[in-house]
């Protein structure tokens, strides 16, 4: 297993628009917001588009993520956060629309062990879109209130 060095966050994200300088830490804690944890959080945020889920994915809390973001010297981390959340919301919106338009497979086990596989559009997503609840992400508005 490869050991991650303190310089890894910059290398992990250096070839992407998510490159950032890690927010400074007040004290060194093995279970705190290390530079590696920050990099993994940004990647999780890019994949999920939700702060709470991304923080949980790296073993941290949503509130501590916001405290880190607002810390002095964390401007680069906050900018990467904004880019990652926008990318994550775009990705999740694309998945939802794909499921809505192309459908999903539903597998049911019936009495006697028979299996029923059916497919079709995800009507819940379609109805949400028709009601105006499913909106494309707004990259300029990646704040705590929009989560």
C-alpha positions as CSV (number, residue, x, y, z in Angstrom):
1,X,0.0,0.0,0.0
2,X,1.4,3.4,-1.0
3,X,1.8,5.9,1.8
4,X,0.3,9.3,1.2
5,X,2.8,12.1,1.9
6,X,1.8,15.6,2.9
7,X,2.5,17.0,-0.6
8,X,0.0,14.5,-2.1
9,X,-3.1,16.7,-2.2
10,X,-1.5,19.0,-4.7
11,X,-0.3,16.1,-6.8
12,X,-3.6,14.3,-6.6
13,X,-5.5,17.3,-7.9
14,X,-2.7,19.1,-9.7
15,X,-3.8,18.1,-13.2
16,X,-7.4,19.2,-12.7
17,X,-9.3,22.4,-12.1
18,X,-9.6,21.2,-8.4
19,X,-6.0,21.9,-7.5
20,X,-5.7,23.8,-4.3
21,X,-3.4,24.7,-1.4
22,X,-4.7,22.9,1.7
23,X,-6.2,25.0,4.5
24,X,-3.7,25.4,7.3
25,X,-4.3,23.3,10.4
26,X,-4.2,24.8,13.9
27,X,-2.9,21.6,15.4
28,X,-1.9,18.2,14.0
29,X,-4.5,15.5,14.6
30,X,-4.5,12.1,13.0
31,X,-8.3,12.2,12.8
32,X,-8.5,15.9,11.7
33,X,-8.6,17.8,8.4
34,X,-5.2,16.7,7.2
35,X,-4.1,17.8,3.7
36,X,-4.9,14.3,2.5
37,X,-8.4,14.4,4.0
38,X,-9.0,17.8,2.4
39,X,-8.1,16.4,-1.0
40,X,-10.3,13.3,-0.6
41,X,-13.1,15.6,0.6
42,X,-12.8,17.7,-2.6
43,X,-12.9,14.6,-4.7
44,X,-16.0,13.3,-2.8
45,X,-17.6,16.6,-3.2
46,X,-17.0,16.5,-7.0
47,X,-18.6,13.0,-7.1
48,X,-21.6,13.7,-4.8
49,X,-22.3,17.4,-4.9
50,X,-23.4,17.4,-1.3
51,X,-21.3,18.6,1.6
52,X,-22.7,16.4,4.3
53,X,-22.3,13.2,2.2
54,X,-18.8,14.1,1.1
55,X,-17.7,14.9,4.7
56,X,-19.2,11.6,5.9
57,X,-17.4,9.8,3.1
58,X,-14.0,11.0,4.5
59,X,-15.0,10.4,8.1
60,X,-15.6,14.0,9.0
61,X,-18.7,16.1,9.9
62,X,-20.5,18.7,7.8
63,X,-20.2,21.4,10.4
64,X,-16.4,20.9,10.7
65,X,-16.1,21.1,6.9
66,X,-17.8,24.5,7.0
67,X,-15.5,25.6,9.8
68,X,-12.5,24.6,7.8
69,X,-13.8,26.4,4.7
70,X,-14.3,29.6,6.7
71,X,-10.8,29.4,8.4
72,X,-8.3,32.1,7.8
73,X,-6.0,31.0,5.0
74,X,-8.4,28.6,3.4
75,X,-9.3,30.7,0.3
76,X,-7.8,28.2,-2.1
77,X,-9.6,25.3,-0.4
78,X,-12.9,27.3,-0.5
79,X,-12.4,28.0,-4.3
80,X,-11.8,24.3,-4.9
81,X,-14.9,23.5,-2.9
82,X,-17.0,25.8,-5.0
83,X,-15.7,24.2,-8.3
84,X,-16.1,20.7,-6.9
85,X,-19.7,21.2,-5.7
86,X,-20.7,22.7,-9.0
87,X,-19.2,19.7,-10.8
88,X,-20.8,17.3,-8.4
89,X,-24.2,18.8,-8.8
90,X,-23.9,18.8,-12.6
91,X,-22.9,15.1,-12.4
92,X,-25.8,14.2,-10.1
93,X,-28.2,16.1,-12.3
94,X,-27.0,14.2,-15.4
95,X,-27.5,10.9,-13.6
96,X,-31.0,11.9,-12.5
97,X,-32.0,13.0,-16.0
98,X,-30.5,9.8,-17.5
99,X,-32.6,7.7,-15.1
100,X,-35.7,9.8,-15.9
101,X,-35.3,9.5,-19.6
102,X,-33.8,6.0,-20.1
103,X,-35.4,4.3,-17.2
104,X,-34.3,2.1,-14.4
105,X,-34.4,-1.7,-14.0
106,X,-36.5,-3.0,-11.2
107,X,-36.0,-6.6,-10.0
108,X,-38.7,-8.3,-7.9
109,X,-38.6,-11.8,-6.4
110,X,-42.1,-13.2,-6.6
111,X,-43.7,-16.0,-4.6
112,X,-42.3,-19.4,-5.6
113,X,-38.9,-17.8,-6.5
114,X,-39.9,-16.4,-9.8
115,X,-38.1,-13.2,-10.8
116,X,-39.7,-10.3,-12.5
117,X,-37.4,-7.7,-14.2
118,X,-39.1,-4.6,-15.5
119,X,-37.8,-1.3,-16.7
120,X,-39.0,2.1,-17.6
121,X,-38.6,5.8,-17.0
122,X,-38.2,6.9,-13.4
123,X,-41.5,8.7,-13.1
124,X,-40.7,10.3,-9.7
125,X,-37.8,12.2,-11.3
126,X,-40.0,13.2,-14.4
127,X,-42.8,14.5,-12.1
128,X,-40.2,16.4,-10.0
129,X,-38.9,18.0,-13.2
130,X,-42.4,18.9,-14.4
131,X,-43.1,20.5,-11.0
132,X,-39.9,22.5,-11.3
133,X,-38.1,20.8,-8.4
134,X,-35.3,19.2,-10.6
135,X,-33.3,22.2,-11.7
136,X,-29.8,22.2,-13.3
137,X,-27.1,23.2,-10.8
138,X,-26.2,26.9,-10.6
139,X,-22.3,27.1,-10.4
140,X,-22.4,30.7,-9.2
141,X,-24.5,29.7,-6.1
142,X,-22.6,27.0,-4.3
143,X,-23.3,28.0,-0.7
144,X,-24.4,26.4,2.5
145,X,-28.0,27.3,1.8
146,X,-28.1,25.5,-1.6
147,X,-27.1,22.1,-0.2
